[in-house]
Amino acid sequence: MKKIKFFPFYLLSIVPIQLLFILSDITYIIIYKCIKYRRAVVSENLKKAFPEKSDKELREIEKKFYHHFCDIAFESIKTLTMGKKGIQKRFQLQNTELIKDLFEQNKSILLYAAHLGNWEWQAFFPQYLSDHQITAFYQPLSNKYFDELMQIIRGRLGVLCIPSQKGYKTLMKLKAENKLTFNLLIGDQCPAWNSGKYWTDFLHQKTAFLVGADAISKKSDCAVVYPKCTKIKRGVYKTEFILLDSSPKQSEKFSIVEKYSKALEQNIKLQPDLWLWSHKRWKLTA
């Protein structure tokens, strides 16, 4: 029934990925050169983040970002039907022994991620961590059709998608059932003006960060890990796990958010075009 409902996307997803990249190139021309989708936002963000770079360098990052942005859309659709061999070829993990060691210590894990690389391909984690329940906190989309599609994409291999407002309660329920969990949380959104926030220096800006991950990890005592992402080539990503905190209950308030901000900043500087520059990250001012 779902395949009928989302037939155009399933049909597109069986197309070889190299042909999808041709469609992505066409989409890039439309989005970047014709529609000029959020180009003013991207340009302003890049100038703020990299004041030391020339206009030529910034424009090059901008173009690479839009190419990557279009690729993500088609790569995400490909998630609907990509098989085991394709996943292993295109989504590579390093330092998996860290994850295994934490699970052997009876620790659940909070993966404190970001809109960097192809975050939608984190839906492939069950391919590598099949013995543990993997959850993903998400904000439901206002369009119910696309919200359901994204849940199918993210949950196809076994990720349990949880609305963010129910994330902590669900995590504690699973803990009470003695289930070790690997929980995906994206933390680089701009907080709402009336929500809890932590201010720090980030990419040359005083930047507000959400504090939910800090609170959740302390209450649940989940170990906190950052997934450092690099793009090896088009359609191929590598993730290295970096431990931010193994015992959050013992840590100072907001220390995890601070560590996360520094890990994310270093990751962005490594390959700037991989971050989501089209969102208004600095709407709030200190």
N, C-alpha and C positions, 0 to 999 in steps of 0.2 A: 504493500500500500504506500509506504513512504517513498519507494523508488518511483512510483507513478507520480506522486505529488511533486517530487523534486527531480523529475525525469531530465530536464535540460541540464542540470548540474551533474547528474550521474553520467549522462551522455558525454558531456565535456570532460569529465574526469577520466574516461577511458582513452582519451586522445593521448598519444605519446607526449611526454613532457617537453621534448624539444619543439614540437609543434605548438604547444601551449606558450612557450617562450616567444614564438613568433607573434602570437596573439597579444602577448604582453608588450612586445615592442610597438605594436600598432596602438595599443591602449595608452602607452607612454606618450606617443605623439598627440593623442587626443587630450589626455589629462594635463600634460605639461605645456604643450605648445598652443593648443586650441582653447580648451576650457580654462587653463591656468589655475587649476584647483589649488587653493590656499597658498599660492606662490608667495604672496606678501607675508603670510605667517611664517612659512619656512625660511624665507630670506631674513626676516627679522630675528628669528630664533638662532640661526647660524651666526649672524653678526654678533649677537650677544654672547654666544658660547665660545666663539673663536675670534676675539678682537685682534689677535696677532696675525691673522691670515689676510691675504690680499683678496680683492674682489674676484679676481680670476680663480683663486683657490676655492673660495666660497661657492662660486657658480658651478665649479666642477663637482663639489660635494653635493650641491643641490640637484644636479642632473643625475648623479649616481643614486641619490636617495629616491627620486621619482622612478627610476628604472627598477630599483629594489622594491619599492612600494607596489608597483604593478605586478612584479614577479610573485610577491606574497599572495596576492589575490588568486592567481592561477595555481600556485603551489597548494594553497588551502583547499581549493576545489579538488585537486589531485588526491588529497587525503582520503576522499570518499572511497577510492578503489585501490590505492597503492598497496602492493603486496609486501611480504616479509623481506624479500631480496632488495626491493626498491628502497624500503625504509632503512635497511642496514647500510645501503650504499650512500644514501643521502642525508641520514641523520646519525652522526657518529658521536659516541660518548667516550670521554676520557675520565680517568680517576674514579671509576665506578666502585673501586675498593673502599672509598670513603663512605659511600652509601651502604655498602654491605657491612662495614664495621659498625656503623651507627645502628643498623637494624639488629646486629648481633648483641649490641649493648641494650637492646629492648627500647630503642629510641625511635619515635616517629619523627618525620622530617617535614619542615616547612621550606619549600623551595621558593625563595624570595626573588621572583623574576621581574622582567621588564619588557616593554614593547621594543625589543631589539632582536635582530636576526629574523627568523620566522617563528614567532612565539606560538602560532597555531600548531606547529609541528611538535610541540610538547605533548600533543595527544598521542605521540608514538611511544611515550615512556612505558606503557604496559608491555610493549614488545621486549623490553629489557628487564623490567621489574615485575614480572608476572605473579610473584608470590605475595605481593602486597597491594592493599587497596590504594589506588591513586585517585585523588580528588582534585578538582579545579574550581576555585572560587571565581564567579563571573557576575557581571552586571547584565541582567536581561535586556534584550533589545526591545524598543518600542514596537517594531514591526514583528508580529508574531510568526509570520512565515519564515523570515530570515533568522529569527531567534531559534526556531525549531531546527532549521538547517544547520546553524552553528552548533547546536547541541548534538546533532547527529555526527557532524564532522569531529567534534571533540570527544564524543563518547563511543565511537565505533569500536575501538580496541579495548574499552573497559574503563575509561576515565569516568568517575562519578562527578557530574557537573552540579555544583551547588550555588544557588544565588548567594551573593556576598553577605547579605543581611542574615542568612541562616548558617553561614560558614562555621562560626565558633561553636554553636550548639551542635551541629552535625559532627564536627571534629571530636567534641567531648563525648558525644553519644558513642562514636566508634571506639574511643579510648576506653569507655566503660565496658564495652564488649570485648576488650583486650585485643583489638585489632590494630596492628601497626599500620600507619598510613604515611603516604608520600603526598604532600598537599601543595598544589601549585597556586601561588598568589602573585599577582602582578602589582607592583607597588610604586610605579612611577607616574601615576595620574596626579593631576593638580587637585588638592583637596577643596571641598566646598568651603566657602568663607566661614560658615558656622560650625564646621567640624573640627575635631582635634587635629593638631598639626605640629610638626617639628621643623624648625628653621635651621638651615645650615648653608655653608658655601658650596655651591655646585655649579660647575661650568661658568665661573666668574659671576654668578648671580646669587643673591640671597634667595634661597628656594625653600618652599614649604613642601614637606613630605607627609603622606598619610602615616598614621601611627598604629593602624590596626594590626599589622604584622608583629610589631613589638609587643602589643598587649596579648595577642593570641599566643605567641610563642612563650611568653612568660607564664600565662595561666595554664597552658597545656604542657609546658616544658619540652616542646618539640625542639630538636636541633635545627638550626637555621643555616641553609646552604644557598649560595648564589650560583646560578648557572652562567658561567662566562662563555659567551657565544662568539665564534668567529666564522666567517664565510670563506670556505676554502676555494670555491668557484661557484658559478651559477647553479643554484639548486642543490648545493651540498654544504651542510653546516656541521660544525664541530662544537660540542658542549663540554666544558671542563667544570667540574664541581669544585667550588671553593667554600670551605667551612667558615661561616661568620661567627657562630656561637654554638657550642655543644651543650651548654647548661644555662639557658636564658634566665631561669629563676634566680641565678646568682649574679646576674649582670646589672649594671646601672641602667636607670631608666633612659630609654631612647638610644642606648649604645648600639643596638642592633640596626636601627635606622641609619645611624651615622656610618657604620661599617658598610651597610648596603649602598649608601650614596657614594662612598668612595670607590667601591668595587664597580658600580655602574659607570661612574665618571671615567675610570680607567678603561673600561670596556668600550665606551663610546669613542674615546680618543684613539683607540686602536683601529677602528673602522667606523668613522663618523656617519657614513651613509646608511648604516644599518639601524639607526635609532629612528623612532617615529617623530620626525620634526614637524609634521603637519598639525600636531595638537598644540593648543595654547598652554604650554607648560608653565609660563610665568605670568598668569593672569593676576595672581596675588602678589602684593608687595609688602615687605616687612615694615 
